[in-house]
């Protein structure tokens, strides 16, 4: 059972860390042209639900990984929605 914990930590660190560079780039540049707003909305909701699942199971690995990912995904979603709104308005 103990090795399962290490696998969970490794998976959480790798998937969350791999998302960070893209999140930073998108937040800094505000460029969301290549991002599907609908996909990102589904992604953000899914990550939030994984976080809730971790809370229900009292699993710190699931909670932490998905909380960090959600906090990075949320501003990207807001930027993408804003850019989409501006494009439709123009």
Backbone as CSV, one residue per row, in Angstrom:
resi,resn,N_x,N_y,N_z,CA_x,CA_y,CA_z,C_x,C_y,C_z
1,UNK,0.823,-1.202,0.000,0.000,0.000,0.000,0.863,1.260,0.000
2,UNK,1.975,1.201,0.692,2.843,2.372,0.789,3.353,2.824,-0.569
3,UNK,3.657,1.888,-1.476,4.151,2.273,-2.803,3.078,3.006,-3.585
4,UNK,1.819,2.721,-3.328,0.725,3.431,-3.980,0.736,4.914,-3.658
5,UNK,1.118,5.246,-2.459,1.208,6.654,-2.059,2.275,7.361,-2.882
6,UNK,3.403,6.713,-3.071,4.484,7.312,-3.850,4.091,7.482,-5.316
7,UNK,3.356,6.522,-5.840,2.867,6.641,-7.218,1.912,7.823,-7.331
8,UNK,1.049,7.979,-6.358,0.117,9.108,-6.346,0.836,10.441,-6.272
9,UNK,1.824,10.544,-5.405,2.606,11.781,-5.310,3.337,12.075,-6.615
10,UNK,3.947,11.040,-7.201,4.675,11.234,-8.460,3.723,11.689,-9.565
11,UNK,2.566,11.057,-9.666,1.587,11.432,-10.689,1.107,12.867,-10.467
12,UNK,0.814,13.222,-9.240,0.330,14.568,-8.921,1.382,15.625,-9.255
13,UNK,2.612,15.365,-8.873,3.685,16.328,-9.139,3.926,16.481,-10.635
14,UNK,4.003,15.377,-11.355,4.295,15.447,-12.792,3.167,16.115,-13.576
15,UNK,1.923,15.743,-13.316,0.830,16.332,-14.098,0.627,17.805,-13.761
16,UNK,0.748,18.156,-12.507,0.570,19.558,-12.121,1.741,20.397,-12.605
17,UNK,2.951,19.909,-12.418,4.135,20.660,-12.844,4.179,20.835,-14.360
18,UNK,3.694,19.854,-15.103,3.711,19.977,-16.558,2.751,21.055,-17.047
19,UNK,1.763,21.376,-16.262,0.773,22.385,-16.625,1.274,23.809,-16.339
20,UNK,2.188,23.953,-15.395,2.643,25.274,-14.942,3.249,26.135,-16.055
21,UNK,4.192,25.652,-16.866,4.783,26.532,-17.889,3.754,27.092,-18.882
22,UNK,2.817,26.252,-19.306,1.790,26.724,-20.236,0.883,27.744,-19.565
23,UNK,0.547,27.509,-18.312,-0.299,28.451,-17.580,0.397,29.802,-17.449
24,UNK,1.654,29.787,-17.085,2.401,31.039,-16.938,2.464,31.771,-18.273
25,UNK,2.774,31.048,-19.339,2.872,31.665,-20.668,1.543,32.297,-21.083
26,UNK,0.464,31.576,-20.890,-0.850,32.079,-21.297,-1.276,33.265,-20.438
27,UNK,-1.049,33.194,-19.151,-1.432,34.294,-18.264,-0.618,35.542,-18.591
28,UNK,0.671,35.386,-18.843,1.517,36.543,-19.174,1.162,37.148,-20.525
29,UNK,0.968,36.312,-21.527,0.743,36.815,-22.892,-0.707,37.204,-23.143
30,UNK,-1.624,36.638,-22.342,-3.057,36.851,-22.542,-3.530,36.291,-23.893
31,UNK,-2.701,35.486,-24.552,-3.024,34.928,-25.857,-3.714,33.581,-25.674
32,UNK,-4.990,33.541,-26.021,-5.764,32.305,-25.905,-6.339,31.884,-27.256
33,UNK,-5.743,32.380,-28.322,-6.265,32.104,-29.658,-6.361,30.601,-29.954
34,UNK,-5.402,29.835,-29.495,-5.395,28.407,-29.774,-6.131,27.570,-28.747
35,UNK,-6.856,28.208,-27.842,-7.535,27.495,-26.761,-9.031,27.429,-27.046
36,UNK,-9.591,26.251,-26.920,-11.038,26.079,-27.018,-11.654,26.445,-25.673
37,UNK,-12.505,27.453,-25.681,-13.141,27.894,-24.437,-13.996,26.772,-23.852
38,UNK,-14.712,26.069,-24.697,-15.564,24.981,-24.216,-14.723,23.863,-23.580
39,UNK,-13.606,23.507,-24.201,-12.731,22.489,-23.631,-12.162,22.966,-22.301
40,UNK,-11.747,24.218,-22.242,-11.151,24.733,-21.012,-12.178,24.829,-19.893
41,UNK,-13.424,25.151,-20.247,-14.489,25.170,-19.254,-14.683,23.772,-18.685
42,UNK,-14.756,22.779,-19.559,-14.887,21.397,-19.104,-13.698,20.953,-18.273
43,UNK,-12.503,21.354,-18.684,-11.284,21.012,-17.945,-11.322,21.607,-16.538
44,UNK,-11.654,22.894,-16.440,-11.680,23.564,-15.135,-12.728,22.942,-14.211
45,UNK,-13.904,22.649,-14.758,-14.944,22.008,-13.946,-14.486,20.618,-13.519
46,UNK,-13.888,19.867,-14.426,-13.392,18.533,-14.095,-12.334,18.557,-13.007
47,UNK,-11.400,19.479,-13.107,-10.343,19.597,-12.091,-10.955,19.981,-10.741
48,UNK,-11.931,20.901,-10.770,-12.614,21.292,-9.534,-13.309,20.084,-8.907
49,UNK,-13.975,19.284,-9.743,-14.664,18.101,-9.217,-13.682,17.060,-8.674
50,UNK,-12.520,16.919,-9.305,-11.488,16.038,-8.754,-11.041,16.541,-7.381
51,UNK,-10.934,17.846,-7.234,-10.560,18.421,-5.946,-11.630,18.097,-4.892
52,UNK,-12.901,18.253,-5.257,-13.994,17.919,-4.346,-13.951,16.432,-3.985
53,UNK,-13.698,15.596,-4.990,-13.565,14.162,-4.744,-12.458,13.893,-3.721
54,UNK,-11.336,14.584,-3.865,-10.250,14.436,-2.901,-10.669,14.862,-1.508
55,UNK,-11.467,15.923,-1.432,-11.978,16.373,-0.128,-12.888,15.320,0.492
56,UNK,-13.766,14.745,-0.319,-14.680,13.710,0.171,-13.899,12.499,0.670
57,UNK,-12.858,12.130,-0.048,-12.034,10.972,0.322,-10.957,11.325,1.349
58,UNK,-10.817,12.611,1.648,-9.782,13.083,2.568,-8.399,12.649,2.089
59,UNK,-8.147,12.884,0.783,-6.891,12.487,0.143,-6.110,13.748,-0.233
60,UNK,-5.097,14.039,0.544,-4.342,15.274,0.380,-3.654,15.364,-0.976
61,UNK,-3.240,14.243,-1.537,-2.577,14.248,-2.839,-3.546,14.740,-3.915
62,UNK,-4.740,14.164,-3.932,-5.746,14.563,-4.920,-6.168,16.015,-4.693
63,UNK,-6.355,16.392,-3.456,-6.766,17.762,-3.132,-5.709,18.751,-3.596
64,UNK,-4.461,18.551,-3.203,-3.393,19.507,-3.495,-3.140,19.642,-4.994
65,UNK,-3.019,18.511,-5.675,-2.721,18.560,-7.107,-3.819,19.285,-7.873
66,UNK,-5.055,18.982,-7.560,-6.153,19.581,-8.294,-6.437,21.012,-7.858
67,UNK,-6.142,21.355,-6.623,-6.291,22.745,-6.186,-5.302,23.637,-6.933
68,UNK,-4.056,23.196,-7.034,-3.047,23.979,-7.753,-3.418,24.100,-9.227
69,UNK,-3.798,22.983,-9.833,-4.175,23.009,-11.250,-5.392,23.896,-11.471
70,UNK,-6.383,23.821,-10.592,-7.573,24.663,-10.725,-7.216,26.143,-10.597
71,UNK,-6.346,26.460,-9.649,-5.938,27.861,-9.470,-5.158,28.393,-10.669
72,UNK,-4.505,27.516,-11.404,-3.820,27.920,-12.632,-4.779,27.951,-13.824
73,UNK,-5.743,27.049,-13.840,-6.680,26.967,-14.966,-7.717,28.082,-14.931
74,UNK,-8.110,28.498,-13.758,-9.173,29.500,-13.632,-8.831,30.826,-14.310
75,UNK,-7.655,31.415,-14.070,-7.363,32.670,-14.771,-7.268,32.494,-16.279
76,UNK,-6.799,31.340,-16.743,-6.737,31.092,-18.178,-8.150,31.035,-18.750
77,UNK,-9.053,30.392,-18.037,-10.448,30.336,-18.481,-11.054,31.732,-18.531
78,UNK,-10.795,32.540,-17.525,-11.321,33.913,-17.503,-10.759,34.715,-18.678
79,UNK,-9.479,34.600,-18.930,-8.846,35.307,-20.054,-9.450,34.828,-21.371
80,UNK,-9.611,33.519,-21.518,-10.172,32.962,-22.756,-11.600,33.437,-22.968
81,UNK,-12.408,33.451,-21.910,-13.787,33.941,-22.018,-13.815,35.418,-22.378
82,UNK,-12.942,36.193,-21.752,-12.867,37.629,-22.060,-12.455,37.850,-23.508
83,UNK,-11.454,37.127,-23.967,-11.002,37.265,-25.351,-12.090,36.841,-26.342
84,UNK,-12.802,35.777,-26.007,-13.903,35.316,-26.857,-15.006,36.386,-26.927
85,UNK,-15.336,36.959,-25.790,-16.357,38.009,-25.735,-15.942,39.226,-26.552
86,UNK,-14.679,39.615,-26.418,-14.173,40.765,-27.181,-14.188,40.483,-28.695
87,UNK,-13.830,39.268,-29.083,-13.813,38.909,-30.504,-15.219,38.939,-31.094
88,UNK,-16.192,38.478,-30.335,-17.581,38.483,-30.819,-18.159,39.896,-30.856
89,UNK,-17.687,40.732,-29.946,-18.167,42.111,-29.863,-17.617,42.957,-31.017
90,UNK,-16.404,42.631,-31.470,-15.737,43.423,-32.513,-16.337,43.233,-33.889
